[in-house]
Amino acid sequence: RTHTHGQVNRNNGNRLFDSQNNAKGGYACPRAVGDNNVQAEDGTGELGGEVQDKTMYYYEGSVLPVEWTNQHGCGQNSKVNCEIVIQYACEDTLDPQIDNFWPWTDTKNNDKNVGDQAFRSGSNLAAPRDGIPTDANDAATDTIPDTEDAAIPDDNNDQRYGMHESYDFYQLCQRTARNEGLYTADQRVRRTDQRGTRQNPNGNRRGLECPEERDYYPWWHPDPWIDVAVLTNDAGDTPCTDPDECETARCKYYLENSFNKAEKGYCDVKHNDGADVTDKTNSQLWNNRQWPNNKDDCEDADDGNFAWYSVKMSDVIDVPYPTCMKTGFSRVNQLGNSFDATVNGTDDAPFGVNANRFLWQIPTIPEVVQSAASDNSAKFAISSDDDYFTGSSNNNLEDAYQSCTLRLRYNLSTSDFAAWPADAMEDNHPWKGLMVDSNNNTQNNGDGENTPLQQDPYYYIGAGDSSAKGSQFVSMAANTNQYARTFQDRSYRFAIRKKPTADAAADNSADTPAVKSMSGKTGKIYNVNVRGKRGNIVQTYPAVEYDFVPNSLALDEGDMIHFQWQGSDYNPRRGCNDAEGGPPDPNDGTTTSAQNSRADRNNIVFMDFSAANIPMDYLGYKAATAEDDDDNPSGLSYNEKVQTMKEMMVNNTPCGGFDPDDECFNSVVRLSYLNQQSDEGSISFRDDNDCLTE
């Protein structure tokens, strides 16, 4: 989310995906103002002639709280039904290298980009990319053009466009026939292809996402997203990650139909040596946007010259089933907190009223699954990791997982109609087998007998005051393209990294901290990040003000905390009373009439108690302020000031006694002045000492 200087609302709600969210929502892009020299798409930028990487990264297996708000309520709420689908995707599925696994297109087939990615341009990442401004005055919020040229980031003009789903994915979407068996109520769907849905009847484009894939889960075709979790009010009390262990039909249905493990099909030219992709792309079916979406139509088309292929994600990488569990309760029409099963039923984060939350255990970078072309009908072959994904630095999936994005969809529905297939309903449910479909659609002639939904209907509730007057009724303000409505949020680009297996020294030039080996350590890693944006609660709404996430942790011996946050210089300008920190805007070093800052900056300090708003007394003496005529009102020498500071640290923190060589004391000092340029790596507390504990 970027916007022009001083602007509060987003510039473009159609840049990458359809969120259905308020124009004030979202958080500013995590970067300094400027072009790719300030910060390139891979997170690197130059500072003082040194290259630094500003990418947020999470160690595999670590715990990351994912938080969101549900405007229309969720959980065990009798007024709504809701589902939350959490997914991620990295470079290997958004800009794939593997041949024959995904459908052929003009840009990648048996003749073009064989064994290569279709869109990466050398060191320039194609997908997922956030988009890079061309200069300090460019917000880079235009929607990417629907062209192969724009998808390939080989110059500054193309690099300014964000792209998650690829150009190829959207070509397949807008050429493949939509599922006409779906319930669309009285909406006039004006597209014959997958761009047209009940929620998107005009087929509007938002980035390069496919509207049919966005609005329906689980979808019936291959897609680049890896399922993390599905949260539903129809889940059992215990989260499940295996269909045979799920307590409800809904969870079992979700897991059995996740593309992680379940085959999804597509129609293509036959994958053999003599195949020609133009038999597909020049066909009448393709050009009329009626490319077959099912096996029967595919095999009947063009005298049987096309083939139906079925694949699943675990054919090529060893991804697990997603988690299925309950949603947390939140009331309707309130972008606020949730209560009950919002922390996965664990004690890792305290129960109570929190933001809607899922504790995501960052996945292990998957292993590539080897196979021969004879093992599958699509004829993809993987004899080594390089066949699946080589990577920009020849590190295979470790390179791919340097660029990932997280996606969260929130589906709101009611109990006005049966919306689920029989397999997703309990045997004793009165609606089992009664799911609405195209037979319940109106024919745009006012005949609504078969549809449970009508646009702005009248409902009659009485016989009238007398025989001379008409029946009593109420008028409903209802939009049939927003029943079972899908909302969506996505993250900026981030990296998933393996745990370090060797010590690494700090590099001040590269702005990287010292890292100690985690080999043999079995404790959990908790990610502590910062949420929020610059402004007060009214200004930031429907987003939130600053806070740590999580802001409370219960740790076991051996557990680790990974503190990490990013600032943004693209916040709306706020006055001095609305936030502190950050350079003036513009930050050019020459402007004297500086505008209010747009940046946000964060840090951690010790406090006397949690209800305080100011840091504890670190000094123990009076420091000089701008109002003082004396630049050293304490009269102490520098060495005396340092000694006084150390004594204050001993008195105000549970260090276990002052000893300059004491490990606990040094740890507290390091935590008090957290600075990765002068840090010594991860900090170990306690270790049989009374350190940072009463």
C-alpha positions in Angstrom: 0.0 0.0 0.0 1.6 3.3 -1.1 0.1 6.7 -1.7 1.2 10.1 -2.7 2.6 12.7 -0.3 0.2 13.5 2.5 -2.6 11.3 1.2 -4.5 9.1 3.6 -6.5 6.9 1.3 -4.9 4.4 -1.0 -4.2 5.4 -4.6 -5.5 2.2 -6.2 -7.6 -0.6 -4.8 -7.0 -2.7 -8.0 -3.2 -2.8 -8.0 -2.6 -6.4 -7.0 -5.8 -8.0 -5.8 -9.4 -7.4 -4.8 -9.5 -6.7 -1.1 -13.1 -5.4 -0.7 -11.6 -3.3 2.1 -11.9 0.3 3.1 -9.7 2.8 1.2 -8.1 3.8 4.5 -7.1 0.3 5.4 -3.8 -1.4 5.0 -0.3 -0.4 6.0 2.3 1.6 4.1 5.0 -0.1 2.2 8.1 -1.0 4.3 10.8 1.1 2.6 12.4 4.5 2.3 11.2 7.0 -0.2 13.1 6.6 -3.5 14.0 4.4 -6.4 15.7 1.0 -6.6 19.0 2.5 -5.5 17.3 3.3 -2.2 15.8 -0.2 -2.0 15.5 -2.7 -4.8 12.8 -5.4 -5.2 15.0 -8.0 -3.5 15.2 -5.7 -0.4 18.8 -4.5 -1.0 19.8 -0.9 -1.2 23.0 1.1 -0.9 23.9 3.2 2.1 27.2 4.9 2.2 28.4 2.7 -0.7 27.5 -0.5 1.1 24.8 -2.9 0.1 22.3 -3.8 2.8 19.3 -6.2 2.7 16.2 -4.9 4.4 14.0 -7.9 3.8 11.9 -9.2 6.7 12.8 -12.8 7.3 11.5 -15.6 9.4 13.3 -18.8 10.4 11.6 -22.0 9.4 9.8 -23.6 12.3 9.4 -20.2 14.1 6.1 -19.0 15.4 4.6 -15.9 13.7 1.3 -14.4 14.9 -0.9 -13.5 11.9 -3.5 -10.9 12.8 -6.5 -9.4 11.1 -10.0 -7.8 11.6 -13.4 -9.2 10.5 -15.7 -6.3 9.7 -18.8 -8.5 9.6 -18.1 -10.9 12.5 -16.9 -14.5 12.7 -16.6 -17.5 14.9 -19.4 -19.0 17.1 -21.6 -16.0 16.2 -25.2 -16.9 15.5 -25.6 -14.0 13.0 -23.0 -15.1 10.5 -21.1 -18.0 9.0 -17.4 -17.4 8.2 -14.3 -19.1 6.9 -10.7 -17.8 7.0 -8.3 -19.2 4.4 -4.6 -18.6 5.0 -2.1 -19.3 2.2 1.4 -18.4 1.1 3.3 -18.5 -2.2 6.9 -18.0 -3.1 8.9 -17.5 -6.3 8.9 -21.2 -7.3 5.1 -21.3 -7.8 4.4 -17.7 -8.8 7.1 -17.7 -11.5 7.7 -21.4 -11.9 10.7 -23.0 -13.7 9.5 -26.7 -13.8 8.2 -27.8 -17.2 4.9 -29.6 -17.9 3.5 -29.3 -14.3 1.5 -26.1 -15.0 -0.6 -25.6 -18.2 1.3 -24.5 -21.3 1.0 -20.8 -22.4 2.5 -18.6 -25.0 5.3 -17.7 -22.7 6.2 -21.1 -21.3 5.8 -24.4 -23.2 7.8 -27.1 -24.8 9.6 -24.6 -27.1 9.8 -21.4 -25.0 11.5 -21.0 -21.6 12.1 -24.7 -21.3 13.8 -25.2 -18.0 13.6 -21.5 -17.3 11.3 -19.1 -15.5 9.2 -17.0 -17.9 9.4 -13.7 -16.2 12.5 -13.2 -14.0 15.0 -10.8 -15.7 18.5 -11.7 -14.5 18.8 -10.4 -10.9 15.4 -8.7 -11.1 12.7 -10.6 -9.3 9.4 -10.9 -11.2 7.0 -12.5 -8.7 6.1 -11.9 -6.0 7.2 -8.3 -6.3 5.9 -5.3 -4.5 6.8 -2.7 -7.1 9.6 -0.1 -7.0 9.1 3.6 -7.5 11.1 5.3 -10.3 11.9 8.3 -8.0 10.8 10.0 -4.8 7.7 11.4 -6.4 6.4 8.1 -7.8 3.9 6.2 -5.7 4.2 3.1 -8.0 0.5 2.2 -7.5 -0.6 1.7 -11.1 -2.1 -1.7 -11.9 0.3 -3.8 -14.0 -0.8 -3.9 -17.7 -2.0 -7.2 -19.0 1.1 -7.7 -21.2 4.1 -10.1 -21.2 6.4 -7.0 -21.4 5.1 -5.5 -18.2 5.4 -8.9 -16.4 9.2 -9.0 -17.1 10.9 -6.5 -14.9 13.8 -5.6 -17.3 13.6 -1.8 -16.9 12.5 0.8 -14.4 9.1 1.2 -16.0 8.2 -2.5 -15.6 9.8 -2.8 -12.1 7.4 -0.2 -10.7 4.4 -2.6 -11.1 3.7 -5.1 -8.4 2.9 -8.7 -9.4 1.9 -11.7 -7.4 0.0 -14.1 -9.7 1.8 -14.2 -13.0 0.8 -13.0 -16.5 0.5 -16.7 -17.5 -1.9 -17.4 -14.6 -4.2 -14.6 -15.8 -4.1 -15.6 -19.4 -5.4 -19.0 -18.4 -8.1 -17.4 -16.3 -9.4 -15.1 -19.0 -9.4 -17.9 -21.6 -10.9 -20.8 -19.6 -14.6 -21.2 -19.4 -16.1 -20.2 -16.1 -17.9 -22.8 -13.9 -21.5 -22.3 -15.1 -22.8 -24.7 -12.5 -22.3 -22.1 -9.8 -25.1 -20.2 -8.1 -25.1 -16.5 -9.2 -28.6 -15.5 -8.0 -30.0 -12.7 -10.1 -26.6 -11.3 -11.1 -25.9 -10.9 -14.8 -22.4 -12.3 -15.2 -21.1 -10.6 -18.3 -18.1 -12.9 -18.9 -18.1 -16.4 -20.2 -14.6 -17.0 -18.7 -13.3 -17.2 -15.2 -13.1 -13.5 -14.7 -16.9 -13.5 -14.2 -18.4 -14.5 -10.8 -21.4 -13.5 -8.7 -19.1 -11.1 -6.7 -17.4 -9.9 -9.9 -20.1 -10.0 -12.6 -18.5 -7.5 -14.9 -15.2 -9.3 -14.9 -13.2 -6.4 -13.6 -9.4 -6.9 -13.4 -7.4 -6.4 -10.2 -3.8 -7.1 -10.7 -3.4 -10.6 -12.3 -5.5 -12.6 -9.8 -8.2 -14.8 -11.1 -11.7 -13.8 -9.8 -13.1 -17.3 -9.8 -10.1 -18.7 -7.9 -10.3 -15.8 -5.4 -14.1 -16.2 -4.7 -14.2 -20.0 -4.3 -12.3 -22.3 -2.0 -11.3 -25.0 -2.5 -10.9 -24.2 -6.2 -11.0 -26.9 -8.9 -7.9 -26.0 -10.9 -4.2 -25.8 -10.0 -3.2 -22.5 -8.4 0.1 -21.2 -7.0 -1.0 -20.8 -3.4 0.1 -23.3 -0.7 -2.6 -23.8 2.0 -1.5 -23.0 5.5 -4.8 -23.1 7.4 -8.6 -23.0 7.1 -10.5 -21.6 10.0 -14.2 -22.3 10.2 -17.0 -22.0 12.7 -17.8 -25.6 11.7 -14.5 -27.0 13.0 -14.2 -29.4 15.9 -12.6 -28.5 19.3 -9.2 -29.9 18.3 -7.3 -28.5 15.3 -6.6 -31.2 12.7 -3.9 -31.7 10.1 -5.0 -35.1 8.8 -8.4 -35.7 7.2 -8.8 -39.0 9.2 -8.3 -37.1 12.5 -10.8 -34.2 11.8 -13.9 -34.1 14.0 -16.2 -32.5 11.5 -17.2 -33.1 7.9 -16.2 -29.5 7.0 -12.6 -29.8 8.1 -12.3 -33.3 6.5 -13.7 -31.8 3.3 -11.2 -28.9 3.3 -8.2 -31.1 3.9 -9.2 -33.7 1.4 -9.7 -31.0 -1.3 -6.6 -28.8 -0.6 -4.3 -28.6 -3.6 -1.5 -29.3 -1.3 -2.5 -33.0 -1.4 -5.5 -33.3 -3.8 -5.3 -33.5 -7.6 -6.7 -30.6 -9.6 -7.1 -30.8 -13.4 -6.5 -28.7 -16.5 -6.9 -29.1 -20.2 -3.9 -28.7 -22.5 -2.3 -29.8 -25.7 -0.8 -33.2 -25.3 2.6 -33.0 -23.6 4.7 -34.8 -26.2 7.6 -34.0 -28.4 5.5 -33.1 -31.4 3.0 -30.9 -29.5 2.5 -27.3 -30.6 1.1 -24.8 -28.1 -0.5 -22.8 -30.9 -2.9 -25.7 -31.4 -4.3 -24.4 -28.1 -3.7 -20.6 -28.3 -5.0 -20.4 -31.9 -8.0 -22.5 -31.3 -11.6 -21.2 -31.5 -12.2 -22.3 -27.9 -9.2 -20.4 -26.6 -10.0 -17.2 -28.6 -13.7 -17.3 -27.6 -12.7 -17.6 -24.0 -14.3 -21.0 -23.7 -11.2 -23.2 -23.1 -12.5 -26.4 -21.5 -12.7 -26.4 -17.7 -13.6 -30.1 -17.2 -12.3 -33.5 -18.4 -15.3 -34.5 -20.6 -15.3 -31.2 -22.6 -11.5 -31.3 -22.9 -11.3 -34.8 -24.3 -14.3 -34.2 -26.7 -12.8 -31.0 -28.1 -11.0 -30.9 -31.5 -11.5 -34.6 -32.2 -9.6 -35.6 -29.1 -6.4 -33.7 -29.7 -6.3 -32.3 -26.2 -5.7 -34.0 -22.9 -6.8 -33.6 -19.3 -4.0 -33.6 -16.8 -4.4 -33.9 -13.0 -1.6 -32.7 -10.6 -1.2 -31.8 -7.0 1.4 -29.6 -5.2 2.8 -32.5 -3.3 3.8 -34.2 -6.6 6.7 -31.7 -6.8 7.4 -30.5 -3.3 6.6 -32.2 0.0 4.0 -29.8 1.5 1.8 -31.0 4.3 -2.0 -30.8 4.7 -3.2 -27.4 6.0 -4.5 -27.0 9.6 -8.3 -26.8 10.1 -9.6 -25.3 13.3 -12.2 -23.0 14.8 -12.4 -19.3 14.1 -12.4 -16.9 17.0 -15.6 -15.1 18.0 -16.0 -11.5 16.8 -19.2 -9.4 16.7 -20.7 -8.0 13.6 -19.9 -4.6 12.2 -16.9 -4.0 14.4 -13.3 -4.0 13.2 -12.1 -5.0 16.6 -10.7 -7.8 18.7 -11.8 -11.4 19.1 -12.2 -13.8 21.9 -11.9 -17.5 22.5 -9.9 -19.9 20.2 -7.8 -17.2 18.7 -4.4 -18.7 19.6 -4.6 -22.2 18.4 -5.6 -23.6 21.8 -2.1 -23.2 23.2 -0.6 -21.3 26.1 2.1 -19.8 23.9 0.3 -16.4 23.9 -2.0 -15.5 26.8 -5.8 -16.0 26.2 -8.2 -13.2 26.4 -9.2 -10.4 24.1 -6.7 -10.1 21.3 -6.9 -9.3 17.6 -8.2 -12.2 15.5 -5.1 -14.3 15.4 -3.5 -17.4 14.0 -0.1 -18.6 15.3 1.6 -19.7 12.1 4.5 -22.0 12.4 6.7 -20.9 9.5 7.0 -23.9 7.2 10.2 -25.8 6.7 11.5 -25.0 3.2 10.2 -28.1 1.4 12.1 -30.9 -0.2 11.8 -31.4 -4.0 10.0 -34.6 -4.9 11.9 -36.5 -7.6 9.9 -38.3 -10.4 10.2 -39.5 -14.0 8.0 -38.3 -16.9 6.6 -41.8 -17.0 5.3 -41.5 -13.4 2.6 -39.0 -14.3 0.3 -38.1 -17.3 1.5 -34.5 -17.5 5.1 -35.8 -18.2 6.9 -33.5 -15.8 10.3 -34.9 -14.7 12.4 -34.1 -11.7 15.8 -35.9 -11.3 17.4 -33.1 -9.2 16.4 -30.0 -7.4 17.6 -28.0 -10.4 14.9 -29.4 -12.5 12.3 -28.0 -10.2 13.9 -24.6 -9.3 17.5 -23.6 -9.7 17.3 -20.1 -8.1 19.1 -16.9 -8.8 22.1 -18.0 -6.7 21.9 -21.7 -7.5 20.5 -22.4 -4.1 17.2 -24.0 -5.3 14.3 -23.6 -3.0 16.3 -21.6 -0.5 16.5 -18.9 -3.2 12.8 -19.3 -4.0 11.8 -18.8 -0.3 13.8 -15.5 -0.2 10.7 -14.0 -1.9 7.3 -15.0 -0.5 3.9 -13.4 0.3 1.1 -14.3 2.6 -2.5 -14.2 1.6 -5.6 -14.2 3.9 -9.2 -14.5 2.6 -12.2 -14.0 4.8 -15.5 -15.3 3.5 -18.7 -14.0 5.1 -22.0 -15.8 4.5 -25.3 -16.3 6.2 -27.8 -19.1 6.7 -30.2 -17.8 4.0 -29.3 -20.6 1.7 -27.5 -23.9 1.6 -24.0 -23.0 0.4 -22.0 -26.3 0.9 -21.7 -29.6 -0.9 -22.9 -32.7 0.8 -19.4 -33.9 1.6 -18.9 -30.7 3.7 -22.0 -31.2 5.8 -22.8 -33.5 8.7 -25.1 -36.4 8.0 -27.8 -35.0 10.3 -27.7 -31.5 8.8 -31.1 -30.5 7.3 -29.4 -28.9 4.3 -27.2 -31.8 3.4 -27.5 -32.4 -0.3 -29.4 -29.2 -0.9 -26.6 -26.9 -2.0 -27.7 -24.1 -4.3 -26.4 -24.2 -7.8 -27.1 -22.8 -11.3 -30.6 -24.3 -11.1 -31.4 -21.7 -8.5 -30.4 -18.7 -10.6 -33.0 -16.3 -12.0 -33.2 -15.8 -15.8 -33.1 -12.0 -15.5 -36.8 -11.8 -16.1 -38.0 -11.2 -12.6 -38.8 -14.9 -11.9 -37.2 -15.5 -8.5 -39.1 -18.5 -7.4 -36.0 -20.8 -7.4 -33.5 -18.3 -5.9 -33.2 -17.7 -2.2 -31.7 -14.2 -2.9 -33.0 -11.2 -4.7 -31.7 -7.7 -5.2 -33.3 -5.2 -2.7 -36.4 -7.4 -2.1 -39.7 -6.7 -0.3 -40.8 -9.2 2.3 -44.5 -9.2 3.3 -45.1 -9.6 7.0 -48.8 -8.7 7.5 -52.3 -8.7 5.9 -52.5 -4.9 6.2 -54.5 -2.6 8.5 -57.7 -3.3 6.7 -59.1 -5.0 3.7 -58.9 -1.8 1.8 -55.2 -1.5 2.2 -52.4 -3.6 0.9 -50.2 -6.0 2.8 -47.5 -4.8 5.2 -44.0 -5.3 4.1 -40.4 -4.4 4.8 -37.8 -3.4 2.3 -34.4 -5.0 2.4 -31.2 -3.3 1.2 -29.5 -6.4 -0.1 -26.9 -6.8 -2.9 -26.8 -10.3 -4.2 -23.2 -10.0 -5.3 -22.1 -9.5 -1.7 -23.8 -12.5 -0.1 -21.0 -15.0 0.8 -18.7 -12.2 0.0 -14.9 -12.7 -0.1 -12.5 -10.2 1.5 -8.8 -10.5 1.1 -5.5 -9.2 2.5 -1.9 -9.9 1.5 1.5 -9.2 2.9 4.5 -7.4 1.4 7.4 -9.6 0.3 9.2 -11.5 3.0 11.8 -14.4 3.2 11.8 -17.8 4.9 15.2 -19.0 5.9 16.8 -22.1 7.3 18.0 -22.0 10.9 21.7 -21.1 11.0 24.0 -24.1 11.5 27.2 -22.1 12.0 28.2 -18.9 13.8 28.4 -15.8 11.7 30.0 -12.5 12.7 28.2 -9.2 12.5 28.8 -7.1 9.4 28.2 -3.4 10.1 28.6 -2.5 6.5 25.9 -4.9 5.4 23.8 -4.1 8.5 23.6 -7.7 9.5 23.8 -8.9 13.1 26.0 -11.6 14.5 24.2 -15.0 14.4 24.9 -18.1 16.5 24.3 -21.6 15.4 21.0 -23.1 16.3 22.1 -26.7 15.6 20.8 -29.0 18.3 18.6 -26.4 19.9 15.0 -27.6 20.4 13.3 -24.5 21.8 10.7 -22.6 19.9 11.5 -19.3 18.1 8.9 -16.6 18.6 8.9 -13.7 16.1 8.2 -10.4 17.8 7.3 -7.7 15.3 5.7 -4.3 15.3 2.2 -3.6 13.9 0.4 -0.3 13.2 1.0 2.9 11.4 1.6 6.6 12.1 -1.3 8.5 13.6 -3.9 8.3 16.4 -6.7 5.8 16.6 -9.1 7.8 14.5 -6.4 8.6 11.8 -5.3 5.0 11.5 -8.7 3.4 11.5 -9.6 0.8 10.2 -6.0 -0.2 10.8 -4.4 0.2 14.2 -1.8 2.2 16.1 1.6 0.9 17.0 2.1 -2.1 19.2 4.4 -5.1 19.5 3.0 -8.4 18.2 2.8 -10.4 20.4 3.0 -8.0 23.3 3.0 -10.8 25.9 4.8 -14.1 25.8 5.1 -17.1 28.0 8.5 -18.8 27.3 10.0 -22.1 28.2 13.6 -22.8 28.9 15.5 -22.8 25.6 12.9 -20.7 23.7 14.2 -17.8 21.6 12.8 -14.5 20.5 13.5 -13.0 17.1 13.0 -9.2 17.4 12.5 -7.7 14.0 10.6 -4.7 12.5 10.6 -2.4 9.5 9.8 1.2 9.2 8.0 3.0 6.3 8.6 6.5 5.0 5.3 6.3 3.0 2.9 7.0 5.9 0.6 10.0 5.6 2.2 13.1 6.9 1.2 13.6 10.6 1.8 16.4 12.9 4.2 16.2 15.9 1.3 15.3 18.2 0.5 12.2 16.2 3.8 10.4 16.2 7.5 10.8 16.7 10.6 9.7 14.9 11.8 9.6 11.4 13.5 12.1 9.1 11.8 15.2 7.6 9.9 14.8 4.4 11.5 15.1 1.9 14.7 13.7 3.5 17.1 15.4 1.1 19.4 17.1 3.6 18.8 20.5 2.1 15.1 21.4 2.6 14.8 24.0 5.4 11.0 24.2 5.5 10.7 20.5 6.3 7.2 19.0 6.1 5.8 16.8 8.9 7.5 13.4 8.9 5.8 10.4 7.3 8.3 7.8 8.7 7.8 5.4 11.6 10.6 4.2 13.8 10.5 1.7 16.6 12.7 0.5 19.5 12.5 -1.3 22.8 13.3 0.1 26.3 13.1 -1.0 29.9 10.2 0.5 31.9 9.5 0.6 35.6 6.2 -1.1 35.1 3.9 -1.8 32.2 1.4 0.9 32.9 4.1 3.6 32.6 4.5 5.5 29.3 8.2 6.6 29.7 11.4 4.6 30.0 12.9 3.9 33.3 15.7 6.2 34.5 18.7 4.9 32.6 21.1 7.6 33.6 21.0 8.5 37.3 22.1 12.1 36.5 20.7 15.1 34.7 21.4 15.1 31.0 21.7 18.4 29.0 18.6 19.4 27.1 18.1 22.0 24.4 16.8 24.4 27.0 20.0 24.2 29.2 22.7 26.8 28.9 25.1 24.3 30.5 26.0 21.4 28.2 27.0 19.3 31.2 24.6 20.1 34.1 25.6 17.0 36.0 29.2 18.0 36.2 30.3 14.3 35.6 33.0 13.2 33.3 32.1 10.7 30.6 33.6 7.8 32.5 31.6 8.8 35.6 28.5 9.0 33.5 29.0 5.5 32.3 29.6 4.2 35.8 26.5 5.9 37.0 24.5 4.4 34.2 25.7 0.9 35.0 24.7 1.4 38.7 21.3 2.5 37.6 21.0 -0.6 35.4 21.8 -2.8 38.4 19.4 -1.0 40.7 16.5 -1.0 38.2 16.7 -4.4 36.5 16.9 -7.9 38.0 20.5 -8.5 37.0 21.6 -10.5 40.0 24.3 -8.0 41.0 26.7 -5.6 39.3 29.8 -7.2 37.8 31.2 -5.8 34.6 32.1 -9.4 33.7 28.8 -10.9 34.7 27.1 -12.5 31.7 23.6 -11.6 32.9 24.5 -7.9 33.4 26.1 -7.7 30.0 22.9 -9.2 28.5 20.8 -6.6 30.1 23.0 -3.8 28.9 22.9 -5.2 25.4 19.1 -5.4 25.5 18.9 -1.9 26.9 20.8 -0.5 23.9 19.7 -2.8 21.2 21.8 -2.1 18.1 22.6 -4.8 15.7 25.7 -3.0 14.4 27.3 -3.4 17.8 25.5 -6.5 18.8 27.1 -9.9 19.6 24.3 -12.1 18.2 21.4 -13.8 20.0 21.1 -13.2 23.7 20.7 -16.1 26.2 18.9 -15.2 29.5 19.0 -17.0 32.8 21.2 -20.0 32.1 21.0 -20.9 35.8 21.3 -17.2 36.7 18.6 -15.0 38.1 18.6 -12.8 35.0 15.5 -10.7 34.0 13.3 -12.5 36.5 12.2 -11.9 40.0 
